[in-house]
């Protein structure tokens, strides 16, 4: 395992190596969902949710749906539905031990993102589950997020990654397929690759909702 030779171990050392922050980067953090963040969430199709268990073990889980799947109940409260997945429920098990969560919200073709931090609960309220029903699938539960911080994050990362510029995307030739990785990592050595590929194709065509 690699061992670092030079580390930063104090806030003072870190701050001393950073450029001076513009006041707007402090002032831009709000404690609620305003008209701008609400409009962004209405167009969001993909989010990542960071969570942590009681021992400090981290997880970042992706969630995606058509625009508008994140419901704004009021200026302090969001609802994110659960959908059919791998049944690991990492975020939900973490929230049972530690309610603190962070969310990064992505809108296709926009280089900026919105970050939202707060505390979450797992809920089964009928009105919320009805509200988040999609394609006839009513979720068994949802994540209720109490917003404490919300702010726009500039687009430098998206620009550098060329996320929305397909003409600059590299080739995916030679990358392992999900089925290939699952066969090895999931210790499915006795299962034919063709069978795993068929399962994955079924998941993507018939198990989205």
C-alpha positions, 0 to 999 in steps of 0.5 A, spaced: 500 500 500 502 506 498 504 511 503 504 518 502 511 522 504 508 529 504 501 530 508 497 536 510 494 535 517 492 542 519 486 547 517 491 552 518 496 549 513 491 547 508 488 554 508 495 557 507 495 553 501 489 556 498 487 562 494 483 567 498 475 565 497 471 570 494 465 572 499 460 570 494 462 563 495 461 563 502 454 567 502 451 563 496 450 557 501 442 558 503 438 554 508 432 552 504 430 551 497 428 557 493 426 559 487 432 557 483 434 551 487 427 549 486 427 550 478 434 546 478 430 540 482 425 540 477 430 539 471 434 534 475 434 527 472 440 524 476 443 525 483 448 522 487 447 521 495 452 521 500 451 517 507 455 514 512 454 509 518 455 510 525 462 507 524 464 512 519 464 508 513 462 512 507 457 510 501 455 514 495 449 512 491 446 514 484 439 515 483 436 517 476 429 518 474 425 523 469 426 530 471 421 532 476 422 525 480 425 529 486 419 532 490 419 539 493 414 539 499 416 545 502 422 550 502 425 545 507 423 538 505 425 534 499 422 527 497 426 522 493 423 515 491 426 508 492 426 504 485 427 497 484 435 496 484 440 491 487 436 491 494 443 493 498 439 499 500 446 502 502 443 509 503 437 507 507 441 502 512 446 508 513 441 513 515 438 508 520 445 509 524 446 516 521 441 521 518 446 526 515 446 526 507 449 530 502 446 530 495 449 532 488 444 534 483 445 534 475 441 537 469 443 534 463 447 539 458 448 544 464 455 544 466 453 547 473 451 542 479 447 543 485 449 541 492 444 539 498 446 537 505 441 535 511 438 530 515 434 524 512 429 519 514 426 513 511 418 514 510 412 510 508 407 516 508 401 514 503 401 521 500 408 521 499 409 514 496 403 516 491 406 522 489 412 519 487 409 513 483 411 512 476 410 507 470 405 504 475 410 503 480 409 505 487 415 505 491 415 501 498 419 507 501 422 514 500 427 518 503 425 524 506 430 530 506 430 536 511 434 541 507 440 545 511 444 547 506 443 548 498 448 552 493 450 552 486 457 549 484 460 552 478 461 548 472 469 547 472 469 540 473 464 538 468 468 543 463 474 539 464 471 532 464 467 534 457 461 531 460 456 533 455 461 534 449 461 527 446 465 529 440 471 529 446 469 522 449 474 517 449 473 510 446 470 505 451 473 499 447 476 494 452 472 496 458 470 490 462 462 489 461 458 489 468 457 482 467 464 481 466 466 484 472 460 481 476 462 474 474 469 475 477 467 480 483 461 476 485 464 470 485 460 467 480 465 463 477 460 457 475 455 461 472 456 462 464 457 469 462 451 469 457 447 467 463 449 473 467 448 478 460 441 475 459 440 477 467 443 484 466 439 485 459 432 483 463 434 488 469 435 494 464 429 492 460 424 489 465 426 491 472 426 499 471 420 500 475 
